[in-house]
Amino acid sequence: MKFHIAINLERMDAQTDMVAVRDHVIDMVQMADRAGFKIAWAAEHHALEMTIAPNPFQIMTWWADHTQNIRLGCGVANAAYWHPINLAGEAAMVDLLSGGRLELGLGSGAYQREFDRMKPGLVQTDSWCYMQEMLPLVRKLWQGDVTHDGQYWQFPAATSCPKPLQETVPMWVAARSPITFDYAVAHDCNIMCWPFSMPFAEAEKYKSQLDEAITKAGGTWSGSFALMRHTAVYETEDDRNAAMVAIRNVLGKFGNVMTKTGDVRNGFADNVPAEELEGNVRVEPKMLEENLMFGSPETIIEKLRTYEALGVDAFIYYASMGLEMDVQKRSLQSFIDHVMPEFT
């Protein structure tokens, strides 16, 4: 099993120093680089302090300049917010500046609140259509001049400048629904999925959808199946309690943004009480500890073995959940010291 890290610049309150957040994130990415993590993933989100990522390609270029080996993943760009020529060029520039370490992920977004501001009139559940038009077009733009007359974009002959250094850039699709699994497999893309705080059965559902997509495509697929979970490795009761408080706080805010249950003020999402999010965000502590990648190193190893047996090729260690920076570092260091050696 390979290991990736996903981390955001995040502020849970206005008192958190932005420079400290910046420095913390690069420290974590460098720790992962030295430890042999394969990919560091940068997200795209807008007008939210809990995920400060207005341009994933800018973040990836920053990381490239401060790391040696780890690959730089766009996880993921929302296709509906971009023009294909713009996205192809920005992604290729990352590949050039990083020495050929780009991994490009595309998706269809998560928050209707964000669409209301970035792409007014587009319903989030319809945005997969943009991703399906964007992905093959980016590949063509990397090869040379393309004239395009599609449903969402039209332009005369143009190409990506620069071109990627890699002959073939690994492409990823964020998948949850069968139609997206089918598309990713048919177009020879890697797949990443995120079961949120749902039980292991959600991961099993995703794997089943992947298997069905492979069967439809003729039974062969050479891609990688990656799964992401919020992760907290703790060796003391204090760190366990800190992780539980942090994740419940984040899930309350996440549920707010997903369902527009509460407000967002100056970029900070209101924390919606758990009882108001019943059925949308699962926040019961015992359930969270069971479903998420939470626990002692021994517990984490056991959980990862279960995912490995399911057929997960890469586990994405999702570090961002409002934990204090020193606790995040202790968790990652424990994962590096005690968990990774069991799989390498």
NUMIGU-326017 format. One record per residue (C-alpha): residue number from 1; residue in three letters; x, y negated, z. Coordinates in steps of 0.1 Angstrom, whole numbers, plus 5000, padded with zeros to 4 digits. Layout:
BEGIN
+-----+-----+------+------+------+
!   k !   r !    X !    Y !    Z !
+-----+-----+------+------+------+
! NUM ! Ala !    X !    Y !    Z !
...
+-----+-----+------+------+------+
***
This chain:
BEGIN
+-----+-----+------+------+------+
!   k !   r !    X !    Y !    Z !
+-----+-----+------+------+------+
!   1 ! Met ! 5000 ! 5000 ! 5000 !
!   2 ! Lys ! 5012 ! 4965 ! 4991 !
!   3 ! Phe ! 5007 ! 4934 ! 5012 !
!   4 ! His ! 4996 ! 4899 ! 5002 !
!   5 ! Ile ! 4989 ! 4868 ! 5023 !
!   6 ! Ala ! 4962 ! 4843 ! 5018 !
!   7 ! Ile ! 4966 ! 4810 ! 5037 !
!   8 ! Asn ! 4950 ! 4776 ! 5036 !
!   9 ! Leu ! 4959 ! 4742 ! 5048 !
!  10 ! Glu ! 4931 ! 4739 ! 5074 !
!  11 ! Arg ! 4920 ! 4714 ! 5100 !
!  12 ! Met ! 4892 ! 4722 ! 5123 !
!  13 ! Asp ! 4891 ! 4687 ! 5139 !
!  14 ! Ala ! 4903 ! 4652 ! 5131 !
!  15 ! Gln ! 4929 ! 4654 ! 5159 !
!  16 ! Thr ! 4950 ! 4680 ! 5141 !
!  17 ! Asp ! 4980 ! 4665 ! 5124 !
!  18 ! Met ! 4981 ! 4670 ! 5087 !
!  19 ! Val ! 5019 ! 4671 ! 5085 !
!  20 ! Ala ! 5020 ! 4698 ! 5112 !
!  21 ! Val ! 4994 ! 4718 ! 5091 !
!  22 ! Arg ! 5016 ! 4714 ! 5060 !
!  23 ! Asp ! 5047 ! 4725 ! 5078 !
!  24 ! His ! 5029 ! 4755 ! 5094 !
!  25 ! Val ! 5016 ! 4768 ! 5061 !
!  26 ! Ile ! 5051 ! 4767 ! 5044 !
!  27 ! Asp ! 5065 ! 4784 ! 5075 !
!  28 ! Met ! 5040 ! 4812 ! 5072 !
!  29 ! Val ! 5046 ! 4817 ! 5034 !
!  30 ! Gln ! 5083 ! 4818 ! 5040 !
!  31 ! Met ! 5078 ! 4844 ! 5067 !
!  32 ! Ala ! 5058 ! 4865 ! 5043 !
!  33 ! Asp ! 5084 ! 4860 ! 5016 !
!  34 ! Arg ! 5113 ! 4872 ! 5038 !
!  35 ! Ala ! 5092 ! 4902 ! 5050 !
!  36 ! Gly ! 5085 ! 4915 ! 5015 !
!  37 ! Phe ! 5049 ! 4904 ! 5010 !
!  38 ! Lys ! 5042 ! 4907 ! 4972 !
!  39 ! Ile ! 5018 ! 4877 ! 4966 !
!  40 ! Ala ! 5009 ! 4845 ! 4984 !
!  41 ! Trp ! 4974 ! 4833 ! 4975 !
!  42 ! Ala ! 4962 ! 4797 ! 4973 !
!  43 ! Ala ! 4925 ! 4789 ! 4971 !
!  44 ! Glu ! 4905 ! 4762 ! 4954 !
!  45 ! His ! 4880 ! 4742 ! 4974 !
!  46 ! His ! 4869 ! 4706 ! 4975 !
!  47 ! Ala ! 4859 ! 4680 ! 5002 !
!  48 ! Leu ! 4864 ! 4705 ! 5031 !
!  49 ! Glu ! 4890 ! 4701 ! 5058 !
!  50 ! Met ! 4887 ! 4738 ! 5067 !
!  51 ! Thr ! 4901 ! 4747 ! 5033 !
!  52 ! Ile ! 4922 ! 4719 ! 5019 !
!  53 ! Ala ! 4930 ! 4731 ! 4984 !
!  54 ! Pro ! 4920 ! 4706 ! 4957 !
!  55 ! Asn ! 4944 ! 4721 ! 4932 !
!  56 ! Pro ! 4958 ! 4756 ! 4937 !
!  57 ! Phe ! 4984 ! 4751 ! 4911 !
!  58 ! Gln ! 4999 ! 4722 ! 4930 !
!  59 ! Ile ! 5000 ! 4743 ! 4961 !
!  60 ! Met ! 5017 ! 4772 ! 4943 !
!  61 ! Thr ! 5043 ! 4750 ! 4928 !
!  62 ! Trp ! 5051 ! 4737 ! 4963 !
!  63 ! Trp ! 5054 ! 4773 ! 4976 !
!  64 ! Ala ! 5076 ! 4783 ! 4946 !
!  65 ! Asp ! 5101 ! 4756 ! 4955 !
!  66 ! His ! 5104 ! 4770 ! 4991 !
!  67 ! Thr ! 5105 ! 4808 ! 4985 !
!  68 ! Gln ! 5127 ! 4833 ! 4967 !
!  69 ! Asn ! 5107 ! 4864 ! 4957 !
!  70 ! Ile ! 5071 ! 4863 ! 4966 !
!  71 ! Arg ! 5047 ! 4859 ! 4937 !
!  72 ! Leu ! 5024 ! 4829 ! 4936 !
!  73 ! Gly ! 4987 ! 4837 ! 4933 !
!  74 ! Cys ! 4958 ! 4815 ! 4923 !
!  75 ! Gly ! 4931 ! 4830 ! 4945 !
!  76 ! Val ! 4910 ! 4818 ! 4928 !
!  77 ! Ala ! 4904 ! 4789 ! 4904 !
!  78 ! Asn ! 4867 ! 4782 ! 4899 !
!  79 ! Ala ! 4863 ! 4784 ! 4861 !
!  80 ! Ala ! 4833 ! 4760 ! 4860 !
!  81 ! Tyr ! 4854 ! 4732 ! 4874 !
!  82 ! Trp ! 4881 ! 4733 ! 4847 !
!  83 ! His ! 4886 ! 4727 ! 4810 !
!  84 ! Pro ! 4904 ! 4758 ! 4795 !
!  85 ! Ile ! 4932 ! 4738 ! 4780 !
!  86 ! Asn ! 4938 ! 4721 ! 4813 !
!  87 ! Leu ! 4937 ! 4753 ! 4833 !
!  88 ! Ala ! 4959 ! 4772 ! 4808 !
!  89 ! Gly ! 4986 ! 4745 ! 4809 !
!  90 ! Glu ! 4986 ! 4740 ! 4847 !
!  91 ! Ala ! 4989 ! 4778 ! 4852 !
!  92 ! Ala ! 5017 ! 4781 ! 4827 !
!  93 ! Met ! 5036 ! 4753 ! 4843 !
!  94 ! Val ! 5035 ! 4772 ! 4876 !
!  95 ! Asp ! 5049 ! 4802 ! 4858 !
!  96 ! Leu ! 5077 ! 4781 ! 4843 !
!  97 ! Leu ! 5086 ! 4763 ! 4875 !
!  98 ! Ser ! 5085 ! 4794 ! 4896 !
!  99 ! Gly ! 5107 ! 4815 ! 4873 !
! 100 ! Gly ! 5078 ! 4837 ! 4861 !
! 101 ! Arg ! 5060 ! 4844 ! 4894 !
! 102 ! Leu ! 5024 ! 4834 ! 4885 !
! 103 ! Glu ! 4994 ! 4856 ! 4892 !
! 104 ! Leu ! 4963 ! 4839 ! 4879 !
! 105 ! Gly ! 4929 ! 4846 ! 4895 !
! 106 ! Leu ! 4896 ! 4833 ! 4883 !
! 107 ! Gly ! 4863 ! 4833 ! 4900 !
! 108 ! Ser ! 4828 ! 4818 ! 4901 !
! 109 ! Gly ! 4829 ! 4800 ! 4934 !
! 110 ! Ala ! 4812 ! 4804 ! 4967 !
! 111 ! Tyr ! 4795 ! 4773 ! 4980 !
! 112 ! Gln ! 4765 ! 4757 ! 4964 !
! 113 ! Arg ! 4773 ! 4725 ! 4983 !
! 114 ! Glu ! 4806 ! 4723 ! 4963 !
! 115 ! Phe ! 4788 ! 4729 ! 4930 !
! 116 ! Asp ! 4764 ! 4701 ! 4939 !
! 117 ! Arg ! 4794 ! 4677 ! 4939 !
! 118 ! Met ! 4818 ! 4692 ! 4914 !
! 119 ! Lys ! 4793 ! 4706 ! 4888 !
! 120 ! Pro ! 4758 ! 4691 ! 4895 !
! 121 ! Gly ! 4730 ! 4711 ! 4881 !
! 122 ! Leu ! 4749 ! 4744 ! 4880 !
! 123 ! Val ! 4735 ! 4771 ! 4903 !
! 124 ! Gln ! 4764 ! 4791 ! 4919 !
! 125 ! Thr ! 4749 ! 4824 ! 4910 !
! 126 ! Asp ! 4750 ! 4814 ! 4873 !
! 127 ! Ser ! 4787 ! 4804 ! 4873 !
! 128 ! Trp ! 4800 ! 4838 ! 4864 !
! 129 ! Cys ! 4792 ! 4829 ! 4828 !
! 130 ! Tyr ! 4819 ! 4802 ! 4829 !
! 131 ! Met ! 4845 ! 4827 ! 4842 !
! 132 ! Gln ! 4837 ! 4852 ! 4814 !
! 133 ! Glu ! 4842 ! 4826 ! 4787 !
! 134 ! Met ! 4873 ! 4811 ! 4803 !
! 135 ! Leu ! 4894 ! 4842 ! 4809 !
! 136 ! Pro ! 4900 ! 4855 ! 4774 !
! 137 ! Leu ! 4903 ! 4819 ! 4761 !
! 138 ! Val ! 4932 ! 4812 ! 4785 !
! 139 ! Arg ! 4950 ! 4842 ! 4772 !
! 140 ! Lys ! 4945 ! 4830 ! 4737 !
! 141 ! Leu ! 4957 ! 4795 ! 4745 !
! 142 ! Trp ! 4989 ! 4810 ! 4759 !
! 143 ! Gln ! 4996 ! 4827 ! 4726 !
! 144 ! Gly ! 4992 ! 4797 ! 4703 !
! 145 ! Asp ! 4966 ! 4774 ! 4686 !
! 146 ! Val ! 4930 ! 4783 ! 4692 !
! 147 ! Thr ! 4898 ! 4767 ! 4678 !
! 148 ! His ! 4869 ! 4773 ! 4702 !
! 149 ! Asp ! 4832 ! 4768 ! 4698 !
! 150 ! Gly ! 4817 ! 4784 ! 4728 !
! 151 ! Gln ! 4787 ! 4780 ! 4750 !
! 152 ! Tyr ! 4805 ! 4758 ! 4776 !
! 153 ! Trp ! 4835 ! 4745 ! 4758 !
! 154 ! Gln ! 4842 ! 4733 ! 4723 !
! 155 ! Phe ! 4875 ! 4719 ! 4709 !
! 156 ! Pro ! 4896 ! 4718 ! 4677 !
! 157 ! Ala ! 4928 ! 4737 ! 4674 !
! 158 ! Ala ! 4949 ! 4734 ! 4705 !
! 159 ! Thr ! 4973 ! 4755 ! 4726 !
! 160 ! Ser ! 4987 ! 4757 ! 4761 !
! 161 ! Cys ! 5018 ! 4735 ! 4767 !
! 162 ! Pro ! 5039 ! 4749 ! 4782 !
! 163 ! Lys ! 5036 ! 4786 ! 4776 !
! 164 ! Pro ! 5042 ! 4811 ! 4805 !
! 165 ! Leu ! 5076 ! 4826 ! 4810 !
! 166 ! Gln ! 5061 ! 4860 ! 4815 !
! 167 ! Glu ! 5051 ! 4879 ! 4784 !
! 168 ! Thr ! 5020 ! 4890 ! 4802 !
! 169 ! Val ! 5007 ! 4871 ! 4831 !
! 170 ! Pro ! 4988 ! 4893 ! 4856 !
! 171 ! Met ! 4951 ! 4882 ! 4857 !
! 172 ! Trp ! 4928 ! 4887 ! 4887 !
! 173 ! Val ! 4891 ! 4884 ! 4890 !
! 174 ! Ala ! 4873 ! 4879 ! 4923 !
! 175 ! Ala ! 4845 ! 4905 ! 4922 !
! 176 ! Arg ! 4814 ! 4913 ! 4943 !
! 177 ! Ser ! 4787 ! 4922 ! 4918 !
! 178 ! Pro ! 4786 ! 4951 ! 4894 !
! 179 ! Ile ! 4786 ! 4928 ! 4863 !
! 180 ! Thr ! 4819 ! 4912 ! 4875 !
! 181 ! Phe ! 4836 ! 4946 ! 4882 !
! 182 ! Asp ! 4825 ! 4957 ! 4847 !
! 183 ! Tyr ! 4839 ! 4926 ! 4831 !
! 184 ! Ala ! 4872 ! 4927 ! 4850 !
! 185 ! Val ! 4879 ! 4964 ! 4841 !
! 186 ! Ala ! 4868 ! 4959 ! 4805 !
! 187 ! His ! 4893 ! 4930 ! 4802 !
! 188 ! Asp ! 4922 ! 4947 ! 4819 !
! 189 ! Cys ! 4922 ! 4925 ! 4850 !
! 190 ! Asn ! 4932 ! 4932 ! 4885 !
! 191 ! Ile ! 4904 ! 4929 ! 4911 !
! 192 ! Met ! 4903 ! 4912 ! 4945 !
! 193 ! Cys ! 4873 ! 4914 ! 4968 !
! 194 ! Trp ! 4864 ! 4901 ! 5003 !
! 195 ! Pro ! 4838 ! 4918 ! 5024 !
! 196 ! Phe ! 4836 ! 4888 ! 5047 !
! 197 ! Ser ! 4827 ! 4901 ! 5082 !
! 198 ! Met ! 4807 ! 4930 ! 5069 !
! 199 ! Pro ! 4814 ! 4966 ! 5080 !
! 200 ! Phe ! 4837 ! 4991 ! 5062 !
! 201 ! Ala ! 4806 ! 5002 ! 5042 !
! 202 ! Glu ! 4809 ! 4970 ! 5022 !
! 203 ! Ala ! 4844 ! 4979 ! 5011 !
! 204 ! Glu ! 4831 ! 5013 ! 5001 !
! 205 ! Lys ! 4804 ! 4996 ! 4980 !
! 206 ! Tyr ! 4830 ! 4976 ! 4962 !
! 207 ! Lys ! 4851 ! 5007 ! 4955 !
! 208 ! Ser ! 4820 ! 5025 ! 4942 !
! 209 ! Gln ! 4813 ! 4996 ! 4919 !
! 210 ! Leu ! 4849 ! 4997 ! 4907 !
! 211 ! Asp ! 4847 ! 5034 ! 4900 !
! 212 ! Glu ! 4815 ! 5030 ! 4881 !
! 213 ! Ala ! 4830 ! 5002 ! 4860 !
! 214 ! Ile ! 4861 ! 5024 ! 4852 !
! 215 ! Thr ! 4837 ! 5052 ! 4841 !
! 216 ! Lys ! 4818 ! 5028 ! 4818 !
! 217 ! Ala ! 4852 ! 5016 ! 4803 !
! 218 ! Gly ! 4861 ! 5052 ! 4793 !
! 219 ! Gly ! 4878 ! 5064 ! 4825 !
! 220 ! Thr ! 4910 ! 5045 ! 4825 !
! 221 ! Trp ! 4921 ! 5013 ! 4842 !
! 222 ! Ser ! 4957 ! 5003 ! 4850 !
! 223 ! Gly ! 4948 ! 4974 ! 4873 !
! 224 ! Ser ! 4952 ! 4969 ! 4911 !
! 225 ! Phe ! 4924 ! 4968 ! 4936 !
! 226 ! Ala ! 4931 ! 4943 ! 4964 !
! 227 ! Leu ! 4909 ! 4937 ! 4995 !
! 228 ! Met ! 4911 ! 4908 ! 5019 !
! 229 ! Arg ! 4902 ! 4906 ! 5056 !
! 230 ! His ! 4907 ! 4880 ! 5083 !
! 231 ! Thr ! 4936 ! 4894 ! 5102 !
! 232 ! Ala ! 4948 ! 4889 ! 5138 !
! 233 ! Val ! 4973 ! 4913 ! 5154 !
! 234 ! Tyr ! 4974 ! 4908 ! 5191 !
! 235 ! Glu ! 4995 ! 4923 ! 5218 !
! 236 ! Thr ! 4981 ! 4903 ! 5248 !
! 237 ! Glu ! 4946 ! 4897 ! 5261 !
! 238 ! Asp ! 4951 ! 4859 ! 5257 !
! 239 ! Asp ! 4958 ! 4862 ! 5220 !
! 240 ! Arg ! 4928 ! 4886 ! 5216 !
! 241 ! Asn ! 4905 ! 4860 ! 5232 !
! 242 ! Ala ! 4920 ! 4832 ! 5212 !
! 243 ! Ala ! 4913 ! 4851 ! 5179 !
! 244 ! Met ! 4877 ! 4859 ! 5189 !
! 245 ! Val ! 4870 ! 4822 ! 5197 !
! 246 ! Ala ! 4886 ! 4810 ! 5165 !
! 247 ! Ile ! 4869 ! 4834 ! 5142 !
! 248 ! Arg ! 4834 ! 4828 ! 5157 !
! 249 ! Asn ! 4840 ! 4791 ! 5153 !
! 250 ! Val ! 4851 ! 4795 ! 5117 !
! 251 ! Leu ! 4822 ! 4818 ! 5108 !
! 252 ! Gly ! 4798 ! 4793 ! 5122 !
! 253 ! Lys ! 4812 ! 4766 ! 5100 !
! 254 ! Phe ! 4815 ! 4789 ! 5070 !
! 255 ! Gly ! 4779 ! 4800 ! 5074 !
! 256 ! Asn ! 4769 ! 4763 ! 5075 !
! 257 ! Val ! 4786 ! 4756 ! 5042 !
! 258 ! Met ! 4774 ! 4788 ! 5026 !
! 259 ! Thr ! 4737 ! 4783 ! 5035 !
! 260 ! Lys ! 4737 ! 4745 ! 5039 !
! 261 ! Thr ! 4723 ! 4750 ! 5074 !
! 262 ! Gly ! 4742 ! 4722 ! 5089 !
! 263 ! Asp ! 4759 ! 4690 ! 5077 !
! 264 ! Val ! 4795 ! 4682 ! 5067 !
! 265 ! Arg ! 4808 ! 4649 ! 5080 !
! 266 ! Asn ! 4840 ! 4633 ! 5066 !
! 267 ! Gly ! 4850 ! 4668 ! 5054 !
! 268 ! Phe ! 4844 ! 4686 ! 5087 !
! 269 ! Ala ! 4815 ! 4711 ! 5087 !
! 270 ! Asp ! 4792 ! 4712 ! 5117 !
! 271 ! Asn ! 4795 ! 4744 ! 5138 !
! 272 ! Val ! 4761 ! 4761 ! 5135 !
! 273 ! Pro ! 4751 ! 4782 ! 5166 !
! 274 ! Ala ! 4753 ! 4819 ! 5160 !
! 275 ! Glu ! 4716 ! 4825 ! 5166 !
! 276 ! Glu ! 4708 ! 4801 ! 5137 !
! 277 ! Leu ! 4729 ! 4821 ! 5113 !
! 278 ! Glu ! 4715 ! 4856 ! 5121 !
! 279 ! Gly ! 4715 ! 4876 ! 5089 !
! 280 ! Asn ! 4739 ! 4852 ! 5071 !
! 281 ! Val ! 4771 ! 4854 ! 5092 !
! 282 ! Arg ! 4777 ! 4882 ! 5116 !
! 283 ! Val ! 4794 ! 4868 ! 5147 !
! 284 ! Glu ! 4789 ! 4894 ! 5175 !
! 285 ! Pro ! 4824 ! 4899 ! 5191 !
! 286 ! Lys ! 4824 ! 4937 ! 5193 !
! 287 ! Met ! 4813 ! 4939 ! 5156 !
! 288 ! Leu ! 4839 ! 4914 ! 5145 !
! 289 ! Glu ! 4867 ! 4933 ! 5162 !
! 290 ! Glu ! 4856 ! 4965 ! 5145 !
! 291 ! Asn ! 4850 ! 4951 ! 5110 !
! 292 ! Leu ! 4878 ! 4927 ! 5107 !
! 293 ! Met ! 4915 ! 4935 ! 5106 !
! 294 ! Phe ! 4917 ! 4927 ! 5144 !
! 295 ! Gly ! 4935 ! 4947 ! 5170 !
! 296 ! Ser ! 4968 ! 4959 ! 5184 !
! 297 ! Pro ! 4995 ! 4970 ! 5159 !
! 298 ! Glu ! 4984 ! 5006 ! 5164 !
! 299 ! Thr ! 4948 ! 4997 ! 5156 !
! 300 ! Ile ! 4957 ! 4978 ! 5125 !
! 301 ! Ile ! 4977 ! 5007 ! 5112 !
! 302 ! Glu ! 4948 ! 5030 ! 5117 !
! 303 ! Lys ! 4924 ! 5006 ! 5099 !
! 304 ! Leu ! 4948 ! 5001 ! 5070 !
! 305 ! Arg ! 4951 ! 5039 ! 5066 !
! 306 ! Thr ! 4914 ! 5040 ! 5062 !
! 307 ! Tyr ! 4915 ! 5014 ! 5034 !
! 308 ! Glu ! 4944 ! 5031 ! 5018 !
! 309 ! Ala ! 4925 ! 5064 ! 5017 !
! 310 ! Leu ! 4895 ! 5046 ! 5001 !
! 311 ! Gly ! 4918 ! 5035 ! 4972 !
! 312 ! Val ! 4928 ! 5000 ! 4981 !
! 313 ! Asp ! 4961 ! 4992 ! 4964 !
! 314 ! Ala ! 4969 ! 4960 ! 4982 !
! 315 ! Phe ! 4957 ! 4945 ! 5015 !
! 316 ! Ile ! 4954 ! 4907 ! 5016 !
! 317 ! Tyr ! 4962 ! 4894 ! 5051 !
! 318 ! Tyr ! 4939 ! 4864 ! 5055 !
! 319 ! Ala ! 4956 ! 4842 ! 5080 !
! 320 ! Ser ! 4934 ! 4812 ! 5081 !
! 321 ! Met ! 4906 ! 4812 ! 5107 !
! 322 ! Gly ! 4913 ! 4782 ! 5129 !
! 323 ! Leu ! 4938 ! 4799 ! 5152 !
! 324 ! Glu ! 4964 ! 4778 ! 5169 !
! 325 ! Met ! 4995 ! 4777 ! 5148 !
! 326 ! Asp ! 5017 ! 4795 ! 5173 !
! 327 ! Val ! 4992 ! 4823 ! 5177 !
! 328 ! Gln ! 4990 ! 4827 ! 5139 !
! 329 ! Lys ! 5028 ! 4830 ! 5137 !
! 330 ! Arg ! 5028 ! 4856 ! 5165 !
! 331 ! Ser ! 5001 ! 4876 ! 5147 !
! 332 ! Leu ! 5020 ! 4876 ! 5114 !
! 333 ! Gln ! 5053 ! 4884 ! 5131 !
! 334 ! Ser ! 5037 ! 4914 ! 5148 !
! 335 ! Phe ! 5023 ! 4926 ! 5115 !
! 336 ! Ile ! 5057 ! 4923 ! 5099 !
! 337 ! Asp ! 5075 ! 4940 ! 5128 !
! 338 ! His ! 5051 ! 4968 ! 5137 !
! 339 ! Val ! 5026 ! 4974 ! 5109 !
! 340 ! Met ! 5044 ! 4969 ! 5076 !
! 341 ! Pro ! 5072 ! 4995 ! 5084 !
! 342 ! Glu ! 5045 ! 5022 ! 5085 !
! 343 ! Phe ! 5037 ! 5016 ! 5049 !
! 344 ! Thr ! 5070 ! 5009 ! 5033 !
+-----+-----+------+------+------+
***
